[in-house]
């Protein structure tokens, strides 16, 4: 019980080792040193090795999964926390690398054959998944174009994407699995028209800038690059309309990343790779358990007593 409580305070509530020790001494008059708390965390990490693999196996078979990555500080250096998740499972993986080398080592994407929702980081396209792009990112980028240039076409595209998602929710509530073909075709036609006009307008603007500055070439504007990307990746952007099991955005991955960022905000950084690895495995277990409706403390109690290192999730 004491071990589970100590791990709960440190890994779930991000209370430092010495303050956890102080808590037990103050509330329960128990002598639990900071070193003991660190050992409890290490034992729990060891006891969850097979559970981490079961999380990998479950995500490997997931029909729709989200992926994201975010910077984390380890011993003063920038590392990357990689996330794979769905509605039932979460896996965190800490690496010095951000690209395919880290994703390969994570052990899921090499053979993942489902639908992968992400934010257009190029490394994801190296994998043979069905790709879906996060429209929350698109809306934020389009809003940036509107704020900078008062671009009415960018604003129209924002409204079109938002309206399309509202239509999807309406038809899904009515029992459909995809948007009616005629409406989907109409939305795609308007999407094409807006982007072609926007790209033409932005091209003309860049040509005017080139002439004013007297240069052979000017750098593409952010708006131009965004419009061109939305045209090139139209299918991946609008795929949510043809299958209602596909989310409109990748906000689930961002929510799963939020607690790790909170950990860094409180602690500053991981002092070593070992500390980061222990956090990611335990946090993967706790996040998955919470998604499955399990009591977090009872789940940790099982973990600290899991001396045989048997999988604690997905075994039933």
C-alpha positions as CSV (number, residue, x, y, z in Angstrom):
1,X,0.0,0.0,0.0
2,X,2.8,2.4,0.9
3,X,4.7,1.7,-2.3
4,X,1.6,2.2,-4.4
5,X,0.8,5.5,-2.7
6,X,4.4,6.7,-3.1
7,X,4.4,5.9,-6.8
8,X,1.0,7.5,-7.2
9,X,2.1,10.8,-5.6
10,X,5.4,10.9,-7.6
11,X,4.3,9.6,-11.0
12,X,0.7,10.7,-11.2
13,X,0.8,13.9,-9.3
14,X,4.4,14.8,-10.1
15,X,5.4,15.4,-6.4
16,X,9.2,15.1,-6.0
17,X,10.9,12.3,-4.1
18,X,11.8,14.4,-1.1
19,X,8.3,15.9,-0.8
20,X,6.8,12.4,-1.0
21,X,9.1,11.4,1.8
22,X,8.1,14.5,3.8
23,X,4.4,13.6,3.2
24,X,4.7,10.2,4.8
25,X,6.7,11.5,7.7
26,X,4.2,14.4,8.4
27,X,0.9,12.6,7.8
28,X,1.7,9.0,8.9
29,X,4.8,9.5,11.0
30,X,6.5,7.0,8.7
31,X,10.2,7.0,7.8
32,X,10.1,6.7,4.0
33,X,13.3,8.2,2.5
34,X,13.5,9.8,-0.9
35,X,15.8,7.0,-1.9
36,X,13.0,4.5,-1.0
37,X,10.5,6.4,-3.1
38,X,13.0,6.2,-6.0
39,X,13.3,2.5,-5.5
40,X,9.5,2.0,-5.4
41,X,9.3,3.8,-8.8
42,X,12.1,1.6,-10.2
43,X,10.4,-1.6,-9.0
44,X,7.1,-0.5,-10.6
45,X,8.9,0.2,-13.9
46,X,10.4,-3.3,-13.9
47,X,7.0,-4.9,-13.0
48,X,5.4,-3.2,-16.1
49,X,7.7,-4.5,-18.8
50,X,5.3,-7.1,-20.2
51,X,2.4,-4.6,-19.8
52,X,4.2,-2.1,-21.9
53,X,4.6,-4.8,-24.6
54,X,0.9,-5.6,-24.4
55,X,0.1,-1.9,-25.0
56,X,2.3,-2.0,-28.1
57,X,0.6,-5.1,-29.3
58,X,-2.9,-3.5,-28.8
59,X,-1.9,-0.4,-30.7
60,X,-0.4,-2.4,-33.4
61,X,-3.9,-3.8,-34.2
62,X,-5.7,-0.5,-33.6
63,X,-7.9,0.4,-36.6
64,X,-7.5,4.2,-35.9
65,X,-4.5,5.6,-34.0
66,X,-3.1,9.0,-33.4
67,X,0.6,9.9,-33.3
68,X,2.4,13.0,-32.0
69,X,5.8,14.1,-30.7
70,X,6.9,16.8,-28.3
71,X,10.2,18.1,-27.0
72,X,11.4,17.0,-23.5
73,X,14.5,18.0,-21.7
74,X,16.8,15.1,-20.5
75,X,19.9,16.1,-18.5
76,X,19.8,19.5,-20.1
77,X,19.5,18.2,-23.7
78,X,16.5,18.3,-26.0
79,X,15.0,14.8,-26.5
80,X,11.6,13.8,-28.0
81,X,8.6,12.2,-26.4
82,X,6.8,10.1,-29.1
83,X,3.2,9.2,-28.5
84,X,1.0,6.5,-30.1
85,X,-2.6,6.3,-28.8
86,X,-6.2,5.5,-29.4
87,X,-9.3,5.6,-27.2
88,X,-8.2,2.7,-25.1
89,X,-4.4,2.7,-25.1
90,X,-1.5,5.1,-24.8
91,X,2.2,4.5,-25.4
92,X,4.9,7.0,-24.6
93,X,8.5,6.5,-25.9
94,X,11.4,8.8,-25.1
95,X,14.2,9.2,-27.7
96,X,17.1,11.5,-28.6
97,X,15.7,11.4,-32.1
98,X,12.6,12.9,-33.6
99,X,12.4,11.1,-37.0
100,X,12.0,7.5,-38.3
101,X,14.9,6.1,-36.2
102,X,13.0,6.8,-33.1
103,X,9.6,5.7,-34.5
104,X,11.2,2.4,-35.7
105,X,12.5,1.8,-32.2
106,X,9.1,2.6,-30.7
107,X,8.1,-0.7,-32.4
108,X,4.6,0.0,-33.8
109,X,4.7,2.0,-37.1
110,X,6.9,-0.4,-39.1
111,X,4.0,-2.8,-39.4
112,X,1.1,-0.7,-38.5
113,X,-1.6,-1.1,-41.2
114,X,-4.5,1.0,-39.7
115,X,-5.4,4.7,-40.1
116,X,-2.8,7.0,-38.7
117,X,-3.8,10.5,-37.6
118,X,-1.0,13.0,-37.3
119,X,0.1,16.6,-37.9
120,X,1.9,16.3,-41.2
121,X,5.4,15.6,-39.8
122,X,7.1,14.2,-42.9
123,X,8.6,11.2,-41.1
124,X,5.1,9.7,-40.7
125,X,4.7,9.4,-44.4
126,X,7.5,6.9,-44.5
127,X,5.1,4.3,-43.1
128,X,2.5,2.3,-45.1
129,X,-0.5,3.4,-43.1
130,X,-3.6,5.2,-44.2
131,X,-2.7,8.8,-43.4
132,X,-5.1,11.4,-42.0
133,X,-4.1,15.0,-41.3
134,X,-5.1,16.9,-38.2
135,X,-7.6,19.6,-39.1
136,X,-7.1,21.4,-35.8
137,X,-3.6,22.2,-37.1
138,X,-5.0,23.4,-40.4
139,X,-7.5,25.7,-38.7
140,X,-4.8,27.2,-36.5
141,X,-2.6,27.8,-39.6
142,X,-5.5,29.3,-41.5
143,X,-6.3,31.6,-38.6
144,X,-2.7,32.7,-38.7
145,X,-3.1,33.6,-42.4
146,X,-6.3,35.5,-41.6
147,X,-4.6,37.4,-38.7
148,X,-1.6,38.4,-40.8
149,X,-3.3,39.2,-44.1
150,X,-7.0,39.5,-43.5
151,X,-7.3,36.7,-46.1
152,X,-11.0,36.2,-46.8
153,X,-10.4,32.9,-48.7
154,X,-8.5,31.4,-45.8
155,X,-11.5,32.4,-43.6
156,X,-13.9,30.8,-46.0
157,X,-11.9,27.6,-45.9
158,X,-11.9,27.6,-42.1
159,X,-15.7,27.9,-42.2
160,X,-16.0,25.1,-44.8
161,X,-13.9,22.7,-42.7
162,X,-15.8,23.5,-39.6
163,X,-19.2,23.1,-41.3
164,X,-18.1,19.8,-42.8
165,X,-17.3,18.4,-39.4
166,X,-20.7,19.6,-38.1
167,X,-22.3,17.7,-41.0
168,X,-20.4,14.6,-40.1
169,X,-21.5,14.7,-36.5
170,X,-25.1,15.2,-37.6
171,X,-25.1,12.3,-40.0
172,X,-23.3,10.1,-37.5
173,X,-25.9,10.8,-34.9
174,X,-28.5,9.7,-37.5
175,X,-26.8,6.3,-37.8
176,X,-24.8,6.8,-41.0
177,X,-21.1,5.7,-41.3
178,X,-20.1,8.3,-43.9
179,X,-21.3,11.6,-45.4
180,X,-23.8,11.3,-48.3
181,X,-22.0,11.3,-51.6
182,X,-23.7,14.3,-53.1
183,X,-22.9,16.5,-50.1
184,X,-19.4,15.2,-49.9
185,X,-18.8,16.0,-53.6
186,X,-20.2,19.5,-53.2
187,X,-17.9,20.2,-50.2
188,X,-14.9,18.9,-52.2
189,X,-15.8,21.1,-55.2
190,X,-16.0,24.2,-53.0
191,X,-12.7,23.2,-51.2
192,X,-11.0,22.9,-54.6
193,X,-12.4,26.3,-55.8
194,X,-11.3,28.2,-52.7
195,X,-7.8,26.8,-52.7
196,X,-7.2,27.3,-56.4
197,X,-8.3,31.0,-56.0
198,X,-6.2,31.4,-52.9
199,X,-3.1,29.9,-54.5
200,X,-3.5,32.0,-57.6
201,X,-3.9,35.2,-55.5
202,X,-0.9,34.3,-53.4
203,X,1.2,33.6,-56.5
204,X,0.3,37.0,-57.9
205,X,1.3,38.6,-54.7
206,X,4.7,36.9,-54.7
207,X,5.2,37.9,-58.3
208,X,4.4,41.5,-57.4
209,X,6.9,41.4,-54.5
210,X,9.5,40.0,-56.8
211,X,9.1,42.9,-59.2
212,X,9.1,45.5,-56.5
213,X,12.3,44.1,-54.9
214,X,13.9,43.5,-58.3
215,X,14.8,39.9,-57.6
216,X,14.7,36.8,-59.7
217,X,12.9,34.9,-57.0
218,X,11.3,35.5,-53.6
219,X,10.7,33.1,-50.8
220,X,7.3,31.4,-50.8
221,X,4.9,32.9,-48.2
222,X,3.6,30.8,-45.4
223,X,0.1,31.2,-46.9
224,X,1.3,29.9,-50.3
225,X,2.9,26.8,-48.7
226,X,-0.2,26.1,-46.7
227,X,-2.6,26.4,-49.6
228,X,-0.3,24.2,-51.8
229,X,-0.1,21.6,-49.1
230,X,-3.9,21.5,-48.6
231,X,-4.3,21.0,-52.4
232,X,-1.6,18.2,-52.5
233,X,-3.0,16.4,-49.4
234,X,-6.7,16.9,-50.1
235,X,-7.6,13.2,-49.6
236,X,-5.7,13.0,-46.3
237,X,-7.4,16.3,-45.1
238,X,-11.0,15.4,-46.0
239,X,-10.8,11.7,-45.3
240,X,-13.0,12.2,-42.1
241,X,-16.0,12.7,-44.4
242,X,-15.8,9.2,-46.0
243,X,-15.4,7.3,-42.7
244,X,-17.0,8.5,-39.5
245,X,-14.6,6.4,-37.4
246,X,-11.9,8.8,-38.4
247,X,-11.5,11.9,-36.2
248,X,-11.5,15.4,-37.5
249,X,-8.3,16.3,-35.6
250,X,-5.5,14.8,-33.6
251,X,-6.5,16.5,-30.3
252,X,-6.5,13.1,-28.5
253,X,-2.7,12.9,-29.0
254,X,-2.3,16.4,-27.8
255,X,-4.3,15.7,-24.7
256,X,-2.1,12.7,-24.0
257,X,1.0,14.8,-24.4
258,X,-0.3,17.5,-22.0
259,X,0.4,15.6,-18.8
260,X,4.0,14.9,-19.9
261,X,4.4,18.6,-20.6
262,X,3.0,19.3,-17.2
263,X,5.6,16.9,-15.7
264,X,8.4,18.9,-17.4
265,X,6.9,22.2,-16.3
266,X,7.0,21.1,-12.7
267,X,10.3,19.2,-12.7
268,X,12.2,21.2,-15.3
269,X,13.7,18.1,-17.0
270,X,14.5,14.5,-16.4
271,X,17.9,14.2,-14.7
272,X,18.7,11.0,-16.7
273,X,17.5,8.8,-19.5
274,X,16.6,6.2,-16.8
275,X,14.2,8.6,-15.1
276,X,12.6,9.4,-18.4
277,X,12.2,5.8,-19.3
278,X,10.6,4.9,-16.0
279,X,8.2,7.8,-16.4
280,X,7.1,6.9,-19.9
281,X,6.4,3.2,-19.1
282,X,4.5,3.9,-15.9
283,X,2.6,6.8,-17.5
284,X,1.7,4.6,-20.5
285,X,0.2,2.1,-18.1
286,X,-1.7,4.8,-16.0
287,X,-3.0,6.6,-19.1
288,X,-4.3,3.3,-20.6
289,X,-5.8,2.2,-17.3
290,X,-7.6,5.5,-17.0
291,X,-9.0,5.3,-20.5
292,X,-10.3,1.8,-19.7
293,X,-12.2,3.1,-16.6
294,X,-9.9,1.5,-14.0
295,X,-9.2,3.0,-10.7
296,X,-5.7,4.5,-10.9
297,X,-4.6,3.7,-7.4
298,X,-5.9,0.1,-7.6
299,X,-4.1,-0.2,-10.9
300,X,-0.8,1.0,-9.3
301,X,-1.4,-1.4,-6.4
302,X,-1.5,-4.3,-8.9
303,X,1.7,-2.9,-10.6
304,X,3.8,-2.8,-7.4
305,X,2.7,-6.3,-6.5
306,X,3.3,-7.7,-10.1
307,X,6.4,-9.6,-9.2
308,X,5.9,-12.1,-12.0
309,X,5.7,-9.3,-14.5
310,X,2.5,-10.5,-16.1
311,X,0.5,-8.2,-18.4
312,X,-2.0,-6.2,-16.4
313,X,-4.1,-4.8,-19.2
314,X,-5.8,-6.5,-22.1
315,X,-5.4,-10.0,-20.7
316,X,-9.1,-10.7,-20.2
